[in-house]
């Protein structure tokens, strides 16, 4: 049985902000849902979408953690890392 070729690594940079990632993700989902992408582009889009989704989740988790700190009455500077 022949092995499928390895997927190329993502060469697209990380988004600069949560909003940019969300906008790119929404556009990507629209293109995938249109059903007009060739299979290899659909796969690449799915992979990029996973990267964008993880980026958004990480940003939301960081904000949620900061809110918890503020709710506990301990004001500390917020870092986006």
Buried (B, 14 or more C-beta within 10 A) or exposed (E): EEEEEEEEEEEEEEBEEBEEBBEBBEEBBEEBEEEEBEEEEBEBBEBBBEBBEEBBEBBEEBEEEBEEEEEEEEEEEEEEE
